[in-house]
Amino acid sequence: MGKTKGLNQAEFEVGSEVRIADHAFLQEFLDAGQYHNELEEEQLGYAGRVAKVSTIEFFHGGDEIYTLEGVPGVWHEERLSAA
């Protein structure tokens, strides 16, 4: 939540490329199940891929939630890094 820019400030802008975390990290995230938006099993197949940010939303408390072009589901900022 707010890795570098703080709460309610997007880490990645719409149109920027991000890399989805590796499979092990995503599996850990799925198993923890502690965030507003749960990771779906099908999203594990997108581990390590690069995609463009299409939308950004914020949950109360500052969690950044992204949708990515051509990739299903929503993605918590913790699952993404700059490509």
Backbone as JSON, one array per atom type, in Angstrom:
{
  "sequence": "MGKTKGLNQAEFEVGSEVRIADHAFLQEFLDAGQYHNELEEEQLGYAGRVAKVSTIEFFHGGDEIYTLEGVPGVWHEERLSAA",
  "N": [[0.82, -1.16, 0.0], [0.95, 1.85, -1.15], [3.74, 1.81, -1.95], [5.94, 3.51, -2.8], [4.94, 6.08, -3.29], [3.05, 6.7, -1.42], [-0.14, 6.6, 0.4], [-3.16, 6.28, -1.46], [-2.04, 7.22, -3.81], [-1.18, 6.49, -6.99], [1.05, 3.92, -7.84], [1.68, 3.13, -10.37], [1.0, 4.5, -13.5], [-1.93, 4.88, -15.62], [-1.67, 3.16, -18.64], [1.02, 2.63, -18.37], [3.63, 0.11, -18.34], [3.67, -2.89, -16.51], [5.08, -5.53, -14.53], [3.87, -8.63, -13.65], [4.0, -10.34, -10.57], [6.08, -13.23, -9.72], [5.21, -16.77, -9.93], [5.44, -18.14, -7.42], [5.26, -16.04, -5.54], [2.67, -15.08, -6.13], [1.16, -17.35, -5.47], [1.61, -17.47, -2.73], [0.37, -15.11, -1.96], [-2.27, -15.69, -2.72], [-2.81, -17.81, -0.97], [-2.67, -16.48, 1.5], [-4.87, -14.72, 1.51], [-5.78, -12.15, 2.51], [-6.54, -9.64, 1.61], [-8.67, -7.01, 0.24], [-9.46, -7.58, -2.38], [-9.53, -10.68, -3.57], [-7.13, -12.89, -4.94], [-7.64, -14.69, -7.9], [-7.68, -18.11, -8.86], [-7.17, -18.58, -11.63], [-5.57, -16.42, -12.28], [-2.99, -17.02, -11.61], [-1.75, -18.13, -13.79], [-0.73, -16.0, -15.18], [1.6, -15.16, -14.14], [4.66, -13.39, -13.98], [4.32, -12.11, -16.42], [4.21, -9.25, -18.64], [2.22, -6.36, -18.76], [-0.07, -3.7, -19.73], [-1.28, -1.06, -17.69], [-4.71, -0.53, -17.26], [-6.81, 0.53, -15.69], [-7.15, 2.22, -12.5], [-7.96, 1.88, -9.12], [-8.87, 2.79, -5.76], [-9.01, 1.4, -2.55], [-10.62, 2.02, 0.6], [-8.32, 3.1, 2.94], [-6.16, 3.03, 1.35], [-5.24, 0.98, -0.38], [-4.09, 0.08, -3.56], [-5.62, -0.83, -6.52], [-5.44, -2.48, -9.54], [-6.45, -2.84, -12.98], [-5.52, -4.73, -15.78], [-4.55, -4.59, -19.21], [-5.78, -7.12, -21.29], [-5.51, -9.08, -19.36], [-7.01, -11.12, -16.96], [-9.12, -10.29, -14.11], [-8.47, -8.38, -11.07], [-5.7, -6.54, -9.77], [-3.7, -6.25, -7.01], [-1.48, -3.72, -5.84], [0.79, -4.83, -4.64], [1.38, -7.07, -6.05], [2.59, -6.33, -8.36], [5.21, -4.86, -10.38], [7.41, -2.33, -11.77], [7.89, -2.58, -15.25]],
  "CA": [[0.0, 0.0, 0.0], [1.75, 3.04, -1.25], [5.14, 1.41, -1.9], [6.87, 4.65, -2.85], [4.27, 7.37, -3.42], [2.13, 6.92, -0.31], [-1.52, 6.16, 0.28], [-4.03, 6.89, -2.47], [-1.22, 7.73, -4.9], [-0.89, 5.33, -7.84], [2.45, 3.57, -8.11], [1.81, 2.97, -11.82], [0.02, 5.3, -14.22], [-2.65, 4.23, -16.71], [-0.85, 3.08, -19.86], [2.38, 2.17, -18.09], [3.81, -1.34, -18.33], [4.02, -3.49, -15.23], [5.34, -6.96, -14.54], [3.16, -9.38, -12.62], [4.92, -11.1, -9.72], [6.3, -14.63, -10.09], [4.2, -17.74, -9.49], [5.58, -18.41, -5.98], [4.72, -14.89, -4.82], [1.22, -15.07, -6.32], [0.59, -18.45, -4.7], [1.66, -17.04, -1.33], [-0.66, -14.08, -1.85], [-3.54, -16.4, -2.79], [-2.97, -18.58, 0.27], [-2.85, -15.56, 2.62], [-6.26, -14.28, 1.44], [-6.03, -11.11, 3.5], [-6.81, -8.35, 1.0], [-10.03, -6.74, -0.21], [-9.7, -8.3, -3.63], [-8.83, -11.95, -3.54], [-6.54, -13.38, -6.19], [-8.36, -15.84, -8.45], [-6.79, -19.21, -9.28], [-6.77, -18.42, -13.03], [-4.58, -15.36, -12.4], [-1.65, -17.6, -11.42], [-1.2, -18.39, -15.12], [-0.17, -14.76, -15.74], [2.81, -14.84, -13.38], [5.83, -12.96, -14.73], [4.0, -11.42, -17.67], [4.18, -7.78, -18.69], [0.95, -5.86, -19.29], [-0.31, -2.27, -19.52], [-2.32, -0.68, -16.73], [-5.86, 0.08, -17.92], [-7.52, 1.36, -14.72], [-6.66, 2.22, -11.12], [-8.94, 2.21, -8.1], [-8.33, 2.8, -4.41], [-9.89, 1.0, -1.47], [-10.44, 2.78, 1.83], [-7.08, 2.68, 3.58], [-5.07, 3.3, 0.44], [-4.85, -0.12, -1.28], [-4.2, 0.37, -4.98], [-6.1, -1.98, -7.26], [-5.25, -2.23, -10.96], [-6.83, -3.79, -14.02], [-4.47, -4.76, -16.8], [-5.03, -4.93, -20.55], [-5.61, -8.5, -21.72], [-5.25, -9.96, -18.21], [-8.24, -11.15, -16.16], [-9.12, -9.98, -12.69], [-7.88, -7.15, -10.56], [-4.35, -6.79, -9.24], [-3.23, -5.42, -5.91], [-0.15, -3.17, -6.15], [1.85, -5.7, -4.12], [1.63, -8.13, -7.03], [3.12, -5.71, -9.58], [6.43, -4.04, -10.35], [7.64, -1.65, -13.03], [8.46, -3.5, -16.26]],
  "C": [[0.88, 1.24, 0.0], [3.24, 2.76, -1.16], [6.09, 2.6, -1.85], [6.17, 6.0, -2.81], [3.28, 7.66, -2.3], [0.71, 6.48, -0.62], [-2.3, 6.98, -0.74], [-3.26, 7.63, -3.58], [-0.78, 6.54, -5.74], [0.61, 5.14, -8.03], [2.71, 3.55, -9.61], [0.68, 3.74, -12.49], [-0.71, 4.46, -15.26], [-1.78, 4.29, -17.96], [0.58, 2.63, -19.62], [2.44, 0.65, -18.07], [4.27, -1.8, -16.96], [4.3, -4.97, -15.43], [4.6, -7.58, -13.37], [4.17, -10.23, -11.86], [5.04, -12.56, -10.18], [5.27, -15.55, -9.44], [4.26, -17.98, -7.98], [4.98, -17.28, -5.15], [3.2, -14.85, -4.93], [0.55, -16.17, -5.51], [0.55, -18.09, -3.21], [0.55, -16.03, -1.05], [-2.05, -14.72, -1.84], [-3.82, -17.14, -1.48], [-3.26, -17.68, 1.47], [-4.29, -15.04, 2.68], [-6.64, -13.15, 2.37], [-6.38, -9.74, 2.92], [-8.25, -8.24, 0.53], [-10.38, -7.54, -1.45], [-8.86, -9.57, -3.62], [-8.29, -12.3, -4.92], [-7.33, -14.61, -6.62], [-7.34, -16.86, -8.95], [-6.29, -19.01, -10.72], [-5.68, -17.35, -13.22], [-3.15, -15.88, -12.23], [-0.96, -17.86, -12.76], [-0.57, -17.16, -15.77], [1.09, -14.32, -15.0], [3.97, -14.47, -14.32], [5.55, -12.21, -16.02], [4.03, -9.9, -17.51], [2.87, -7.37, -19.33], [0.84, -4.36, -19.0], [-1.45, -2.07, -18.53], [-3.47, -0.04, -17.5], [-6.69, 0.93, -16.96], [-6.87, 1.22, -13.34], [-7.82, 2.6, -10.22], [-8.26, 2.16, -6.74], [-9.39, 2.32, -3.43], [-9.64, 1.92, -0.28], [-9.21, 2.24, 2.55], [-5.9, 2.76, 2.63], [-4.64, 2.17, -0.47], [-5.09, 0.29, -2.73], [-4.58, -0.91, -5.71], [-6.08, -1.63, -8.75], [-5.96, -3.27, -11.81], [-5.8, -3.62, -15.13], [-5.05, -5.2, -18.14], [-4.73, -6.38, -20.88], [-5.35, -9.51, -20.61], [-6.5, -9.94, -17.33], [-8.03, -10.7, -14.72], [-8.57, -8.62, -12.37], [-6.59, -7.51, -9.84], [-3.99, -5.78, -8.18], [-1.82, -4.94, -6.24], [1.0, -4.07, -5.7], [2.23, -6.79, -5.11], [2.3, -7.62, -8.29], [4.42, -4.97, -9.32], [6.58, -3.36, -11.7], [8.32, -2.61, -14.0], [9.71, -2.9, -16.87]]
}
